[in-house]
Amino acid sequence: MSNSAEQVRVGPNDILGLLLELVAFVTLGLWGFLTWPLPWPGILVGTAAPALAILIWALFRSPRAVFRLDPFGKAVVEIAVFGAASFAWWDLGQPVVAITFALLATASGVLSGRREIAQASRH
């Protein structure tokens, strides 16, 4: 590793954020398969909902995103994906899971957003 390379620090909130992303993608798949009649449109929604969320996340929110957004734009994408997962839990009849997921996602998003804003102001 060269001296000019930046060290990447992974903290507890980064791990929580990754877990929330994975839970959101799985949740959207479950919602599609369990809410819609099988085989059609359940298979379509069960595969398309998480695929669309993953695509949106990869394009706009991931560390190697195709399109660079400011911290506020990233927050909008995060709110859309995590909000959809929270809605899916609510729609599945699991309001406690929906509210818990929403609160964890909000806390993690606020912490990571504050860090990104602080980093952006330094550069």
N, C-alpha and C positions, 0 to 999 in steps of 0.2 A: 504494500500500500504506500503510495507516495505521500509526501508531506502536505501537498495541496489538496488531497482528497478529504472531503467532509466525512466525518464519522456520523453514521446513522444511529440515532438513539431510539430504542423501542421501549416505551414506558407502559405502565399498566393500562392507561387509557387507549393506547394503540391496540393492545391485545383485546380489550373490551370492544373497541370499534370493529375489529376484524370479526369477532364473534357475532356482533350485532348484524354485520353485513351477511354473514353466512346464514344466520337464523332468518333474516328477512327474505333471502332468496329461497330457502327451503319452505318457509311459511307461504310464500306466494304460490309455490308448486302444490303444496298440500291444499291450499284454498281452492286452487283450480280443479284438482282431482276430486275433492270432497264436496264442493258446492255445486258443480255442474254435472249434469247426467253423463254417465259413461255409456258407450264409448265416445260419442260426439255430443256436445262440444267439450266434454271433460278432458279428454286427452289434449286437445288443442289448447285450451286455457291453462291446463296444468303444466304444459311445457312452454307455452308462449309467455305467460306472466313472469316467471323467473328469468327466462331468456331476455325479455325486454328490460327488466330491471338490471340484469348483469350488463347488458349492452350500454344502457344509460350510464351506469356506474363507471364502466371502463372508458367511455368516451369523455366524461366530464369530471369524475370525482376521484378516480384512482391516482396513486402517486405518479404513474406514467400515463396520465390522461392524454388523449389525442388533442382535445381542445382545452386550453388553459383558461381557467376561470378565476376570478378574484374570490376571496373567502366568502363573500355574500352569495355569489353564484353557486359555489360549492354547497353552501348551506341549503339553498333551494333544492338542489338535486338530492341531498341527504334527507331533507324533510319529505320530499315526494316519495322516495323509496321506503323510508322507515314509516312514513304515514300510511302508505299502502299496506305494509305488513301489519301495522296496528289495526287498520280497518279490517284486514282479512281475519285476524284473530277475533275481532268483535263480531264479524259476520258469521264466524264458525261457532258462535255462542260461548266464547271464552273471554268475557269482559275483564276478568282479573289479569289474565295473560296479556291482553291488549293494553291495559293501562300500565302494567309493570314494564312491558316492552317499550311503550311510548316514553315513560319516565326515564328509563335507562338510556334510551337513544337520545333524549333531550339533554340529559346531564353530560353524556359523552360528547355530544355535538357542541355544546356550549364550551366545554373544556378544550376540545380540539380547535374550535373556531377562534377562541381567545389566543391560543398558541399561534395559529396561522396569521392572525392579524398582527400579533407582536413581531413575528418573523418578517412579515411583509413591510412593516414600518421600519425595520432595521436595514432593509435593502434599498 
